[in-house]
Amino acid sequence: MKSQYQLHFNSKLKLQDFCILHDDVLSILMEYPVLIIAFNLIINKIKAAIAINKANLKHFATNKEILQRVMIDLVWHYLLRARVFAFNNNLKDIYQSLKLEKTYISANDDATTADKSDEILKIMKSNLTLLANLENANIIEMEAAIAAFRAVLLSPDEAIKDRKALGTDLIPVLLKESDIITDNIGDLVESYLKDLFADWKEREKIGKDTGTRHQSIKIKYMDADTGALLSKVKTTIVNGNGDITLVFKSTKNGNVTAYSLKTGNWSITSEYLNYITDVKTNIGVFAGKIAKFEIKLQKKIQTGSLLITPLNKNTGDPMPNLHLTISSLNLTFDAGEDTVIICNEIPIGNYVGTITGTTIQPQTLNFSITPNTQTTLTFQVDPTPPIT
């Protein structure tokens, strides 16, 4: 491994030691567990790439074992994440299909281990729209790990020839990915643990690539109405050619930083639950510059609907030609000759409405509207005609 990469990796190991040393205070921070899992995983991938790069070709079996371990650990890592989400969100079928022991993958011959990994990957991939804590990038990562291991099984000689792609060429890419993770952990240390931040920065600076890291995009996310900082905003940054896609989640302080970007135009897509997706295009990134943005996301107006069946309280018969007025919204809904009143696109909340008609006295109706739901009411109407 080139000396500058070795120095860079040494700094990551020092930061990993910092995380181990201070795990008692770091682990209570809400954003930290996901970051440290990702950090430890990428450190293991770098170690595997280094081992592949250094390995004597006569010891091919060692390379195979490394690739197998990386594949199993990666699939297991995302299986656990998906299983917890499925359990918490009552996705019973998905949860049952992922209720497996790690030995389900590992306690097999090589080919079956790859097949079992593929099987689990397909479950997660086919349910990606439901598993909101997984991203397509995670699927691609698992597919690559499985493909690398299968390449060793199917064509050992070719896999050995390709160790440059699995070792030397991969190391700088993984180091850059680790920079993004440690920058986010560093933000947490600076925000919550200021007394420890000087130690973090000292460990971080050895081997750091300072030549291009100032070529970056920095974003702070806020609620457009309240100014509250928004954490866990999904941020997708894509270059103008579409061949580089970077995905981040904002920190508790609403921050996202993308380092070491190529010069040129980029786009930023910001997605957050119950907020309108924000898309910015043609963002110029220039050598030695930092593009800073304050993105204020607007909440979606959540709505529901209401269906009322008015019945004559004396006879139980449906009553046509009635109206519902919601004065707080300045809205009136008419049944016409139908015997039901249908009210669509009502903002969520609690309301007082008035039922009126030529055959009844005005009568008050209390109701609630919940998101994406039709509230159905049967209303007993006094058929006494209005006083004229």
NUVEXLO-372455 format. One record per residue: residue in three letters; z, x, y of N, C-alpha, C, O in turn. Coordinates in steps of 0.05 Angstrom, whole numbers, plus 5000, padded with zeros to 4 digits. Atoms other than C-alpha are relative to their C-alpha. Last residue first. Example, Ala and Ser with C-alpha at 12.3 -4.5 7.8 and 13.67 -1.06 7.14 Angstrom:
SER499949844976514352734979501449855022501849955044/ALA500050184976515652464910500050185024501350395024/
This chain:
THR502249994979517032155606500949845024499449825043/ILE499650214980522632335557497950035022497550245033/PRO498949914974520032765500500349765019498749575018/PRO502049924980518932425433501350085026503549995032/THR499750164976524532445381498050085021498050325029/PRO502550134991521532785320500449825024498549675032/ASP499250274993527433275312497549855012496549935032/VAL500650104973524233875279501049725004500549544987/GLN499650295000526934245218499849905029501449975046/PHE498350094978523834945219500249705000498149565001/THR500450305001521235305157502049895020504449935018/LEU497850194994520636045174499149714995496949645001/THR500850285006516436625147502449815004504549864992/THR497650165003517037325178499249704996497749605012/GLN500350274991510737725165502649854995503449814972/THR499150215018512238465160499549735013499649695037/ASN502050045020509139095190500749794979500149814956/PRO502649865001515339255229498349934976499349934954/THR499649745011520838715235497250144996495250004994/ILE502549885009520738105280500550284990501750445005/SER500349714998527037695288497450094989496449974970/PHE501249865022528036945301499850305006500150385029/ASN499349715000531736435342498750144976498850034954/LEU500249865026528435755353500750295004499550435021/THR499749715000530035265409499950124972501050004953/GLN497849905018527434555412499950304998497750424998/PRO500049715003523234185464502550094984504750004989/GLN498549874979523533425449499750314997499650404974/ILE497249915004518133195402501250095026499950155046/THR498550205016511532815397502950084996504349944981/THR500050274987507533135453501749804985502349594995/GLY502250175009509433835430500249725013502349655024/THR500650244984514434395441497649854988496149964971/ILE502050175013517934935400499649755017501549615024/THR499850294995521535435445497749864986495449924991/GLY502450154994522736155425500549715004502749614998/VAL499450294998528736625427497449875008496349935030/TYR501250184980527137325403501349724999502349634979/ASN498850265003529937935367499149825023499049905046/GLY497750074984525538555362501149734994500149594976/ILE497550035015519038845337502349945019502350035042/PRO498449765001512838725381502749954985503849734987/ILE497650024983508938105361501650264998502250354976/GLU499749784981501938245335502349965020501949995044/ASN500649735009500737565301500650205023500650135047/CYS499849824977503736875311499750294990501450394976/ILE500249715008501736335262499950175025498350135043/ILE500549834976504135625274500050294991502050384980/VAL498549754998503435165214499350145026497150115036/THR497250065001501434425208501750264999504150254994/ASP498649895023494434535231502949935001504049875022/GLU499750225019491434055282501350114974502049954957/GLY502350185000492634565337500549784980502749674979/ALA500750075028498235035316497449844999496149844979/ASP500650285005498635365384499349964970497950134958/PHE501750025024501936025402499749714993501749564992/THR499850265013504636155472498149994977495750084979/LEU501950075020506236845501500449724990502749634987/ASN502050164987509737075564497749924981495349944988/LEU502549865003513337605524497749865015495549965016/SER499549724993520337395546497550174997497350385009/SER500149954971517936675548500450295007499250385027/ILE498149784998516236635474499950095029498250245037/THR500149834976512835955470502250204999504650144994/LEU497749834997511435615403499650175025497550305028/HIS500549744987506835015401502650165000504850045001/LEU497749894985506234375360499350285011497350405004/ASN500450004971499933985341502450095016503049995038/PRO502249854988501933825269500250015031502049885043/MET500650114973508633625238497850175013498350415018/PRO500949814980509533735163499349875026498349645026/ASP502949974998513333175127499350225021500850255040/GLY500849765014520733265109497050055002496050244990/THR501750065023522032535127499350244984498450224961/ASN499350255012527932575176498449954974499549844955/LYS497449985013527633315195500949744986502749744970/ASN498550224989520133275207502749994985502949964961/LEU499850245016517833955185501749795014503649855028/PRO498250214990515234545226500049754982497949654975/THR500850275010512235105184502049805011504249785001/ILE498050224998512835755223498849754989496549674996/LEU501350255009509136405207502149784998504149814984/LEU498250235005511237025246498349764991496249715003/SER501250274995508037715252502049784991504149844978/GLY499950165024510138445259498849735006497549695027/THR500250294999509138985310500449884973500350014952/GLN499950125027510739715324500149695002501549585019/ILE498750264997508339995390499949864973497849794963/LYS501750235007506840715373501649755006504049745002/LYS499350175023511141225409497949784996496949675015/GLN499450284993507641715456500649834975499149854955/LEU501150195018507942465444501049725007503349675014/LYS498250235000509042945501498749784984496549674990/ILE501450245010505843615487502049774999504049794985/GLU497950205003508244195530498749744992497449615009/PHE500450294996503244745519502649854998504349924982/LYS497650165002503045505526499449715006498049645025/ALA500750274991496945935510502549824996503249774973/ILE498650215015499546655505499349735013499749695036/LYS499050234986494747205526501549814982501149804957/GLY497649934985493247915501501349775015503149825031/ALA498749765008486147735480502450065019502250055043/PHE501249754990484347025497501750244993504150214989/VAL498149795006485546355462498750275007496550344996/GLY500849725000481745775494502350194994504550175006/ILE497849854988483545075473499350304998499050404976/ASN501049804982477144695460502250155016502050195040/THR502249835009480544095430499250205021500150195044/LYS501049844978487243725436497850194990498250324969/VAL502049795007488943165389499150135025498250015044/ASP501149874977495342745393498050214991498750384974/THR500949725005497142255338498650115025496949975037/ILE503049984999500741645365499250294996500250475009/TYR501149914974508041635344497050014998495950044976/ASN499750214980511541245288499150085029499849955048/LEU499650275010512041865244500649815023502449865040/TYR497150055002509442495279500449704993499049535005/GLU499550255014502542825278503049964996504450154988/SER497150035002500043355327500549724988499749524999/THR499550285007492843605321503049974994504150124978/ILE497350065009491344245359500249714994499649545011/SER499250284995484244525367502949974989503750114970/TRP498450125022482045245376500649715007500449635030/ASN499050274996476845615418501549894975500649944953/GLY502050215003475946365415501349735006503649715016/THR500950114975480246975404497949794995496549804975/LYS502549884991483247045335499349885027500049655033/LEU502350165002490546845328497550165009497650345026/SER502249845010496147335315497449844996496149864975/TYR500549724991501846845326497350104988496149984970/ALA502049895018502546085322499250275011498050305032/THR501449764990508945845354498150104979498950154956/VAL501949895020511745145346498750245013497950235036/ASN501849774995517944905384498250054976499050034953/GLY502750094994521244225386497950215003495850165015/ASN500449994971528344505391497249925008496449955032/LYS498250204988529744285320499849995030500249785042/THR497249955004523644675299501749795012500649605025/SER498449914977516544405297502950044992504049904975/LYS498250224993512844375230501850105023502850335022/PHE497249944993506844825221501649745002500449525003/VAL498350244999499844815191502950085004503950254990/LEU497249935001494445345203501749755004501149585021/THR498250234995487145225188502850094996503650194974/ILE497249935000481945785193501649755007501249645029/ASP499449845025474645665173502950104999503750234979/GLY498950165022473445085221500750164975501350044955/ASN501949995023468845505265501049824977499549774958/GLY502550144994472645305328498149994977496549804975/ASN501849864982479445495300497349865002496749684987/VAL502549935013484244985271498250155020498050075043/ILE501549844981491644875288497550104986497750244966/THR502349875013495144315251498350135021497350005039/THR501949884981502044125276497950154985498450344970/LYS502149865015506543655237497950095019496649935033/VAL502750104994512343475283498050174984498150424985/LYS501650065024518743665246497449865007496349714991/SER500149815022523143655308498349894977497949654974/LEU500850115025521943265372499750224979498250404982/LEU501549815016525543435436499549894972501349764961/ALA498549895023527742825476498250204985495850144981/GLY499849714997523942735542501550144977501950384978/THR497349914996525441995541500350305005502450395015/ASP498450194984518641665550502850125007503750095029/ALA501250054974513642195527501849835019501649865043/ASP500650294998518142435471499049945028500350025047/MET498050184988517743195471499049714997496749654995/TYR500550295004514243755433502349835012504649905008/LYS497550135000514044485457499449704999497949595016/ILE499950294994507944885438502949915000504650004984/LYS497250095001506445635438500149715009498949645030/ILE499650264989499545895420502949924997504049944975/SER498650215015498446635407499949735016499049725039/GLN502350185000495047285423500949754985500549734961/HIS499950144974501647645438497649815003497649655022/ARG498350235002501947815363500349845027501149615027/THR501550264998495748245366501949765002500949545006/GLY502649984987498148965376498649735005497249715024/THR499850084972505548855363497350005014497149915037/ASP502749974988504948855287500149905028499949665033/LYS501250244990512248925266497450065014497150265028/GLY502550065014513949525224498649755010496649674999/ILE501249785015521149555246497549904986497549724970/LYS501949854985522349005298498750234984496550324992/GLU502750114999525448485252498050205012495750205003/ARG501349995026531748845232497149935001495550034986/GLU500149715008533648985304498750034973497150214968/LYS502249874986531748275325499750294992497550404990/TRP502550115011536347965271497650155013495850244999/ASP500449885026542148425291497349914988495950074976/ALA500749724995541348215364499550144974497750314971/PHE502849984994541147475342499150295005496950374998/LEU501349855022547847485306497150075007495850214992/ASP498649755005552247295366498650174979498950414978/LYS500849804980547046765387501350284995500150485000/LEU498249785007547946365323499450245018498550455009/TYR497450085011545245675338502050234997504450194999/SER499050254990539045755382502949944992504549865008/GLU499649984971537546495371501349745011502949765030/VAL497849814995538746435296500550025030502850015038/LEU497450125008534445805292502350185006504450095017/ASP499450204979528746125332502749864994504249805012/GLY498949874976529246725286500649815022502649845036/ILE497249945006528346275226501350135024503650085031/ASN498550264999521946005258502950044994504649915006/ASP499850084971519446715273501549745003503149715021/THR497749864988521246905201500249945030502449955041/ILE497450115010516746355174502350145013504250015022/ILE499750274990510746535218502749884992504149765007/ASP499349994971511447275204500649725011502549695027/SER497149964998511647125129500950035029503149955035/GLU498750255006504646835134503050025003504349845012/LYS500350174977502347475169501349724996502549615014/LEU498249904979505347885113499849835025501849775038/LEU497350105006501847455061502050095021503849945028/VAL500150294996495047585093502849884996503749725012/PRO499850064971496548335099500049705006501349615026/ILE497549924988498348365024500049945030502049825040/LEU498250234996492447954997502550075016503749905029/ASP501050184979487048475006501949785006501949675028/THR500549874974490849024969499249805021500449805043/GLY498049814991493448594911499550095029500649985048/LEU497450115006489847984884502250185010504650095011/ALA499850274988483148154916502849884997503849755015/LYS500149954971483948894899500449745015501849725035/ARG497349974991486148684829500150065030502250025043/ASP499550164975479148404819502850045011503749895028/LYS501849914978477048944770500649865026500249985047/ILE499149744993483248784728498250115023499250235042/ALA497650044984481448044729501150275009502150305032/GLU500750084973474448214706502449975018502450045042/ASP501349774988477048604646499249935029499650105047/PRO498149794991482048054629498650235014499650335035/SER501649754997476847504628501750225010501650295033/LEU502750045009479446824605498450265001496650304984/LEU500250095028486846954607497250004990496650084968/VAL498949795017486947364671499649934970498950104954/ALA502049784999482446864706500850234982499250364969/ARG502150075019487146304683497950224999496850284978/PHE498949955027492846644720497949944979497750094960/ALA499649715003488846694785501150074972500250264960/ALA502649885004486445974778500250304995498850414979/ILE500950075027493545724770497450134993497050244971/ALA498349865019495846094832499249954971499250134955/ALA500749714999489845854872501650164980500650344967/GLU502549975014490945124851499150304999498150394979/MET499550015029498245184871497450044984497450174964/GLU498449765008496545434941500550004970500250204957/ILE501949775001491044904949501450254990500350414975/ILE501650055023496144354932498050244996497750344974/ASN498349945024501044644982498449964975498850124956/ALA499849715002495544655036501850094976501250294963/ASN502349915015494243915022500150314996499150414976/GLU502549994985501243775045497850104983498250224962/LEU502049815010507643555011497549995017496949785029/ASN499049734995513643225044498350224987499050454987/ALA500449924972509842565052501150285006500550405026/LEU498049784999509142464977499850135028498450345031/LEU497250115001505641794981502150215004504250155015/THR499750184977498742045005502849875000503849795021/LEU499549854975499342644958500549815024502149885041/ASN498150164985500042204896500650125027502750075039/SER500850285001493842454859501849815016501049595024/LYS502550034985495343164880499149715002498349625023/MET499449984971502643134857497549965017497649835038/ILE498250224993500842864788500550015030500449815044/LYS501650244997494843344784501749765007500849595022/LEU501549994975499343944798498449745004498449645026/ILE498150064978504043744742498650005027499149825043/GLU499150285003498343724692501849915022501549705033/ASP502250184990495344374718500849714999500249565017/SER500049974971502044724708497949835012498449705033/LYS497750164990502444444637500250025031500849825044/ASP500750285002495344704623502349825011501849635025/ALA502050074979497045394650499349714999499149585020/THR498649984975503245424606498249945023499049795042/THR498550254996499145174548501650005025501849795039/ALA502050214994494245754555501449735005500649595024/ASP501249964973499846274559498149765008498349665030/ASP501849774999503946024500498549995027498749805042/ASN502550055015509545554516498450254998499150465011/ALA499449955029516745534542497549944983497749774964/SER499849725007514845614616500250054970499450274960/ILE502349834992512144944638500150264985498150354974/TYR502450165007516744454602497550165007495550144993/THR501049905026521945014607497649844991496149934973/LYS501849784995522744834680498750114975496550214975/GLU498649744998525744174659497950225005495650184999/LEU500649805021522043524675501950245004503050295025/LYS497349955010523242884714499950194976500250114953/LEU499249734992516442944749502950074991503950284997/SER502049815009513242344714500750295007499750484994/GLN499849975029519641944722498050214990498650364972/TYR497549865007519842074797500250054970500950274961/ILE500449724994512541884806502550164992502350384980/ASP501949895019513641234770499550305004499450454985/LYS498949975027520041074808498150134980498850314965/LEU502749985013517641194879500650064970500350294961/ASN500450215020524340944906497250004988496249784981/ASN501750214989524041364970499249794979497349644982/ASN498950114975529841824956498449775011499549605025/PHE497550135006527641934883501149865025502049635024/ALA500650245015520342074902502649844994502749604995/PHE501150204982522542554957499549744985500149534995/VAL497850094982527142934909499049785018500349585023/ARG498150175016521642974856502249885018502949655015/ALA501250265004516443224906501949814986502049574992/ARG500350134973520743804930499049724996500049535008/LEU497350074991522743984859499949855026501349655030/LEU499150235017515443964836502849915009503249675012/TYR501150244988513544404896500749754983500949534994/HIS499150034972518144974875499149735011500749585023/TRP497350105003516544884800501249945028502549745032/VAL500250285009509144964814502749874999503149645007/LEU501350164979510445594855499949714992500649535008/ASP498150044978515445894806498949835022500349665034/ILE497950175009510745784746502049945023502749715028/MET501150275005504646074781502349814993502549595005/VAL500750114974508346694808499149714997499949535013/ARG497450064987511446814740499549885027500849695035/GLN498850235013504646764706502649925014503049685018/LEU501550234991501447234756501149744988501249535001/ILE499450044972506947744744498649755010499849585023/GLU497350114998506447674669500749945029502049745034/LYS500150275009498947784672502749865002502949635011/ASN501350164979499848394714499949714992500449535009/THR498150034978504748684664498949835022500349655033/ALA498250215007499948544607502149955022502949725026/PHE501050264991494748974641501949774995502149585011/HIS497850195003498749594632499249735010500649615027/LYS499350025029492950054618502249804996502749714973/LEU501750185014490249904687500749974970500049774958/ASN502049845015496250244718498349804984499449614972/ALA499949995030499749764765497850184989495550174998/LYS499149745010500349944839499650034970499550264959/ASN501449794987496149384869500750274988499050454986/ILE502750005010498648874819498450245012496850364998/ALA499949915028505849074834497250014988496550194974/ILE499549715000504549024909500050114972498850324966/ALA502449874990501448334901500250305000498450454993/ALA502050025022507348104858497450145008496250284992/LYS499249825022512248364910498050004977497450214966/ILE500749734990508248004964500850214979499350404974/LYS502949985002508647354923499150285010497250404999/ASN500749965028516147444914497050044996496150194979/ILE499249735007516947534989499450064971498550284965/ILE502249824990512746904999500850294995499050464991/LEU502450035016517446504955497950195008496650324992/ASN499549875025523746764989497549994981496950184967/PHE499849714994520946565057500450154974499050354969/ALA502749904995518745865034500050315003498250444994/ILE501550035025525545725004497250125003496350274986/ILE499149775017528846015066498749984973498150194961/LEU501049744991524745555112500750234981499050404975/VAL502849995006526044915073498850275007497150384993/PRO500649995029533545055072497050014993496250174976/TYR500049735013533845245147499249994970497650154962/GLU502849905005531644615184499950244981497850314971/MET501750205013538344235178497250124993496250064971/LEU501950084980542844835193497849834987496749914966/ILE499150264989548644855144498149905021498349675030/SER500650225018545245405103500849725010499849525000/LEU502750084997545245895161499449744984497949574992/VAL500450154975552745935166497249915004496749705017/ASP497950204996554446105094499749845026500249605027/ASP500850255012547746455083502149785005501349545007/HIS499050224983549647005131499349724990499149535005/LEU497449934988549147615086501249765015503649725014/ILE498150005022543447315044502850045011504749905003/CYS499750285009539447145106502049974978503649784977/PHE498550154979540647835135500549724991502849624994/ASP497249925003538348155069501849865020504049775014/GLN499050145023531947745075502950074994504549894987/LEU499450274991531048015145501049834977502749654980/LYS497549984984531748725118500749725011503149655012/LEU497849975019526648565064502650015015504749915006/LYS499550275013521948295117502350024980503849834978/SER498550164981522748945157500649724989502749614995/ASN497249914999520949345095501649835020503949775015/PHE498650135022514648915088502950094999504749924993/HIS499950284994512149125157501749864978503449694984/LEU497950034979513849855143500449705006502749615009/GLN497449945013509949815077502349975020504349865014/TYR499250245015504149465112502750044987504449864985/GLN499250204981503850025164500849744986502649604995/SER497349954988504150555109500849785019503249705020/LYS500249844975498250265070502850015013504449835011/MET500050174976500050005000500050185025501450385026/
